[in-house]
Amino acid sequence: MSETPRQITLQEWDRGYERLQAAGVSQPTYGGPLGRHVDEGDARLLKLRFDNSPAALRLWNFLLTEEDRLRAARDNGKKLVGAMKDLGTVPVMAYSLDNLVAFYPDGAWWIPCVMEVNSGLLQIADSLGIDESFCPVRAMLGAFVTEAHFPIPDLLTCSVGATCDDFSAIAQRLNGLGYPILWWEIPHRRAPEDNEEGVHLPGGFSAPRGQIEFVKAELERVRIVLQDLAGRSLDDEALARGIVKANRVRELLARLREVVFTATPCPMPALEMLIAEMLAIHFCSDQDETIAVLQKLLDEVHRRVAAGTGYSSVQAARVFWVNPVADLQVMNLLEDCGGRICGTEYLLAHALDPIPPDVPPMEALAQMALADPMVGSAVDRAARIVAEIRRFGAEAVIVSRIPGASHCALEGEILGEIVREECGLPVLEIEVPPLTDAVYPSLRTRLEALVETVANRRSR
Amino acid sequence: MMYAGIDAGSRAIKVVLIGEDGLEVVAKGQVDQGVEQDRLACRLFEKVLADAGVGRSQVRRIIATGYGRNAVSIADTTITEITCHAVGVRQLVPAARTVIDIGGQDSKLVRLDGNGRVRDFAMNDRCAAGTGRFLEVVADRLGLSLGDLGPMAAQSRSPATISSMCVVFAETEIIGLLAAGRACEDIVAGVQTAIAARIVAMAGRNVEAPVIFTGGVARISGMETALQTALGQPVAISPEPQMTGALGAALLARRQQDSY
């Protein structure tokens, strides 16, 4: 099928799926009509509009079947590693061993959003004393209690230190419920002082050699525990192979981003790009399939660019988006209002950079861990955002906040001010709760006004 | 030929009709918002035309703006109130660099460039604490009309501190202040100060003068003083502040026609 790119409803996709089947288009084992996920409780899908390519269908089905893969992995004798908070480091180590599968239990924060708050996870967190004054990641506690959304991991790791206080408190509560956690510390990244040896990090940052050595030592502790769990050695050679594979995912995402953010018309909607980028950190519990899914998306994007087709008109406002949203339908709103995605920073920018291939593996992983936007200052993060805005030629910036996420409340204003000063672009700050229905008209007004502002600026 | 702007706000619908040259307001009108938004807007539009002796066929283009803009079926297109207020203010006060628009249920701060175009803007989030709704709640609680609030606030010697960040909690706080014997004028003045503080927080740094105040709340006396105090610089009320959005919409209708 090579239809003109369109955003279609779930019902349209289910009819499209029948046509795909009739046309003999092969689907992976986890494929099928999207409607079945609604039957399983993902009611928010009914509000979304999806890209109409088979590649996008595969992406969605891949995302929404992670739990099945985790349970199958356990049935096949593999051990499950629940990596928490580090955003991209421990999974690379775990996937270097062929009998380990890693995933992010903290990704459960999206479950109440996709299930329209019907999952009951937040109420369980409430009952455990972790109420709505905490980050939405508290939904993870409910998922552990119900065991309904992922199997309980054989090992839990969690990075602490320069991570948000809310998350540490939630993970400590989980620990208190009887789930042992391997804590490892990540320091707040800082620039080296005059008397310190400095190390260049991915993303253009730098850190003192002492911080790298500290993180390496922490990751060595993780390595030992992973080896014990797997019952086999995780030597540098295996790690190097794991890094090559992780870099393959990153390379595909880098190419996907480059094409999508620079092509006109825009060949892939903002929503599918958000889902695709998230694969960089968690691989959706299958690294090989992640590579296949991203390759298909990239092929589709190349096909559309070659055909000159896409979503946006030439006039579409080129918008850079900061932070993921809780309610996915807000990403649809961007195209609805006459915008297009033109750069993103979803707090995982470091997981989109190649892990340095020319240094010993543990050094490379330590460097990457320290390049995480969340372990540095907001000013560092803004510097990277400004560089990306310039690179992709964005004309406006949206900084979305997640209610309750402590870093959002503090960082948004700083990022906005720096972007305004450095780039002279309009910056729109929006708060996106898990269900935006009540504030949807107001959000639409803001996005429309941002697009109008871009159009007016062009006419100068 | 003529051009019309319809501002379907949360509290009131406003219509402005301008002539071919765009310099003269031919007619205007206002009606309270209600359940049947489209019908109210259409009836007001027809009334404004009738009062001005203008036939429907003489109106070349209509733009709707405001909270209920998408419900106005007679409009040729819609444009957000942020852009419309900027254009309306530019027409009335060409030197304006900042527009503060406080309406019934939202508030906005719009930064303009030297040509009067929107440079950047901020809008209140889901809370009503920086909007006209806050004043309505207070007026209702104190048994006053909206028009009474300004004169009453002017009598205050010591405005109360309203610290709640939410209208619902603020109402509770006001009940507590009344129970403690605090004078109504101090409470009203305190609410005006609280609204102004919310606007300033939304604005951040670098609010460039001249600052022009629009929207229905600008008609409540004392609010511009509260904003001036909070911002630390003069704030001027736009001529006919409630009509600014509709005027901007009418002007944009004329501009759009020019570009066809």
Chai-1 contact restraints between the chains, C-beta under 6 A:
chainA,res_idxA,chainB,res_idxB,connection_type,confidence,min_distance_angstrom,max_distance_angstrom,comment,restraint_id
A,P426,B,D120,contact,1.0,0.0,6.0,A-B,restraint_1
A,E431,B,D125,contact,1.0,0.0,6.0,A-B,restraint_2
A,V439,B,R126,contact,1.0,0.0,6.0,A-B,restraint_3
A,T445,B,T80,contact,1.0,0.0,6.0,A-B,restraint_4
A,R446,B,M123,contact,1.0,0.0,6.0,A-B,restraint_5
A,E448,B,T80,contact,1.0,0.0,6.0,A-B,restraint_6
A,A449,B,T80,contact,1.0,0.0,6.0,A-B,restraint_7
A,A449,B,I82,contact,1.0,0.0,6.0,A-B,restraint_8
A,E452,B,T83,contact,1.0,0.0,6.0,A-B,restraint_9
A,T453,B,V118,contact,1.0,0.0,6.0,A-B,restraint_10
A,N456,B,R117,contact,1.0,0.0,6.0,A-B,restraint_11
A,N456,B,V118,contact,1.0,0.0,6.0,A-B,restraint_12
